[in-house]
């Protein structure tokens, strides 16, 4: 069965409570930021911080090999998940 990229990201978030840009790219998902916005529009909540009058939903994190990755951390998913 075909799964949408949004559904793949949602399943990862429900399982791990986080998703990263590099994880998404390994899965062939190139529009992670747009998918996160779709989830926000469907009542998902993510950690955020203020940066230059803009609310940022993700965070740069140093990886074990000395690189950087961009992570989104789930705070709360809706109790009833709409079709994604």
C-alpha positions as CSV (number, residue, x, y, z in Angstrom):
1,X,0.0,0.0,0.0
2,X,1.2,3.5,-0.9
3,X,1.9,5.8,2.1
4,X,2.0,9.6,1.7
5,X,5.2,11.3,2.8
6,X,3.1,13.1,5.5
7,X,1.9,9.8,6.9
8,X,5.5,8.4,6.9
9,X,6.6,11.5,8.9
10,X,3.6,11.3,11.2
11,X,4.3,7.7,12.0
12,X,8.0,8.5,12.8
13,X,6.9,11.3,15.1
14,X,4.4,9.1,16.9
15,X,7.1,6.4,17.4
16,X,10.2,8.5,18.2
17,X,8.7,11.9,19.2
18,X,11.2,13.5,16.8
19,X,12.2,13.7,13.2
20,X,15.3,15.1,11.5
21,X,16.1,16.5,8.1
22,X,18.7,13.8,7.5
23,X,16.3,11.0,8.4
24,X,13.7,12.5,6.0
25,X,16.3,12.8,3.2
26,X,17.3,9.1,3.6
27,X,13.6,8.3,3.1
28,X,13.4,10.5,0.0
29,X,11.4,13.2,1.7
30,X,12.7,16.6,0.6
31,X,9.9,18.8,1.9
32,X,10.0,18.1,5.6
33,X,9.3,21.8,6.6
34,X,6.2,21.8,4.5
35,X,5.0,18.5,6.0
36,X,5.6,19.9,9.5
37,X,3.4,22.9,8.6
38,X,0.6,20.5,7.3
39,X,0.8,18.7,10.7
40,X,0.7,22.0,12.6
41,X,-2.4,23.0,10.6
42,X,-3.9,19.7,11.7
43,X,-3.4,20.5,15.4
44,X,0.0,18.8,16.0
45,X,2.3,20.7,18.4
46,X,6.1,21.0,18.2
47,X,8.7,22.6,20.4
48,X,9.6,26.1,19.1
49,X,11.8,29.1,19.8
50,X,11.8,32.8,18.8
51,X,14.5,33.9,16.3
52,X,14.4,37.5,14.9
53,X,10.6,37.9,15.3
54,X,10.0,34.6,13.7
55,X,8.8,31.4,15.5
56,X,11.1,28.5,14.6
57,X,9.8,25.0,15.0
58,X,13.1,23.1,14.5
59,X,16.5,23.1,16.1
60,X,20.0,22.5,14.8
61,X,21.7,19.7,16.7
62,X,25.3,18.5,16.5
63,X,25.5,14.9,15.4
64,X,27.9,12.1,16.7
65,X,30.2,12.5,13.7
66,X,30.6,16.2,14.2
67,X,28.1,17.4,11.7
68,X,24.8,19.1,12.2
69,X,21.2,18.0,11.6
70,X,17.9,19.9,11.9
71,X,15.4,18.3,14.3
72,X,11.7,18.8,15.0
73,X,10.5,17.6,18.4
74,X,6.8,16.6,18.9
75,X,5.1,17.9,22.0
76,X,1.6,16.7,21.3
77,X,-0.3,14.9,18.5
78,X,-4.1,15.2,18.2
79,X,-6.0,12.4,19.9
80,X,-7.9,11.7,16.7
81,X,-5.6,11.9,13.7
82,X,-7.2,13.1,10.5
83,X,-6.4,11.4,7.2
84,X,-3.0,12.7,6.1
